[in-house]
Amino acid sequence: MLSQAVHKTPIGDLFLVSDEHILLAAGFRSFKDLFERMDPKDSAREVKSVKNIPIISDLIADYFAGDLTAFGGIKVRQPGADFSQDIWKAMRKIPVGKTWSYSDLAERAGSANAVRATGTACARNLIAPIIPCHRVIKTGGALGNYGYGLGVKEWLLRHEGALK
């Protein structure tokens, strides 16, 4: 059985879906949005609403309270092609307080010429902000897009010290 919980944050409600201690989806829009994008095998499973998800909720609270490395302790799983999996894995290696360009990310994931596909993988990330697609910016320093709005991206980057 899956668990779903809503975590209050300074930038709005963060919706979470987990399979025990593995986070399957997170985002600032709605449960409906997350379930529509999840693996159909998971989204068809029975779900219970809970106040907190053990371990995951605590680590998210720690992050928003200032422990900026807390997301690293959250186990994740999401559907996607091998290339997307490589991008998401590399994304989790972007240091807190730093940003990488889409081309930096493509290169570090082993496909330097796949900048466009890297952007697509960022857009399909189902576990934001835990898989930190907010740390990926355009070459030249422009913030680029963010599925939950530039205000949320800016807040996260300021919270982490990447923006002043």
N, C-alpha and C positions, 0 to 999 in steps of 0.2 A: 504494500500500500504506500502511495506517495503522501507526502505532507506538504501543505501550503501554509505560508504565514506572511503577514505584512509587517515590515519593519519600518518604524517611523524614523526619518532622517531629516537633517536640516534642509534638504532640497526636495522633500516630498516622500511619499510612501514608496518603499522598495518592496516589490512583490517577489517572493521566493518559492520555488518548488524543489523538493528534494526527495531522493530515494534513500532513506535513512540518513547517513552522514555524507552523502554525495549530492552536491548541488547540481540540479539538472537545468534550472532556468532562474534568471533574476533580471529584473528590469523595473523601470519607473512608470510603466504605463498601466497594465492591468493583468490579472490572471488570464483573461481571455486571450490577450495578445501573446502571452507566453505559451499557453497550451496550443495555440494555432501553429506555432513555430517549432514545437518540440517534436521529437521522434514519435510517429503515430503509435508505436508500441507502448510508449510511456504515457502519452496523452490519453490513451484509452483505459488506463489503469484506474482503479478506485483511488480517490483522494480524500484525505481528511484535513480539515482546517485546524491549525494549532496556533497557540499564542507565540511559541518560540520553537525553533528547530534546534535540538541539542548541538552544541559545538558551533554550528554555522551562525546562528543568531548572535551568540556571544562574540564571535570573531568580527562580525559586521559591526556590532556595537563598539567593540574595541577600536576598529578603524575610524569610525566617526568621532570617537572620543580622543583620537590623537595617535593611536598605535598604527602608524601608516603601513606597517609590514604585516598586519593581521590577515589580510586577504590571502597571503601565501600559505596559510594553514588550512585553507578550504579546498577539499577535493571536489573536482568538477567532472562532468561528462556531458557532451552534447553531440548530436549527429552532425556529420559533415564529411566531405571528401578528405583524402589524405593531405592534400595541399592546405585546406582550411585548418585541419588539425595541427599541421606544422606551424601555421601562422599563429594560431591561438596559443600554442606551447611557447613560441618565441615571444609573444606579447606578454606572457606572464614573467618574462625575464627583463622587461623594461624596468630599470630601477625606479623606485619611488622618488619623486622630485625631478625626474628626467622625462624627456619626450624623444621619440624616434620619428623620423619621417616614414612615409609609406615605403620609400625606396630602401631606407635603413632596415625596416622590418622584413621586406622581401629578401634582401641580401642575407640577413641573419637567419632566415628560415630556409636558406639554401637555394633560392630562386630569384637572383638579383634582377632579372628581366621581367618578372611577373608583378609589376607594380599595380596594374589595374586589378588583377585577380586578388592581390593583397587587400585592396580597398573593398572589394566585394566580400572577402572573408571577414573584414572588420565589420561591415554592415550586417552580416549574418550572425555575428556573435550573439549568442542567446544568454550569456552569463555576464552581463554588464552590471556594475563596474568591477566585479571580481576578476574577470579576464579583462584587463584594463585597456580597452580600445580607446578610452579617453586620452591615453598617453600618446596616441598616434596623430601626428600633424602633417601638414603639407610641407614639402621641401620649401625652404625660404621662411618658415616660421608661422605661416597662417594656420589658424586652428583647424580649418577644414570643417567637415560635417560631424554631427553626432546624432544618433537616432533619438535621443531624448532631449535634444535642443542644445544650442551653444551655451545657454546659461548654466545648464547642469555640467557640461564639459568644463567650462571656466571655473565653476565652483570647485569641482574635484581637483583640477590642476592647481588652483590656489591653495586648497586644503593640503595638498601634497608638497607645496613649495616650488612647483614648476613655473608658476606665474606669480608675479609680485602685485 
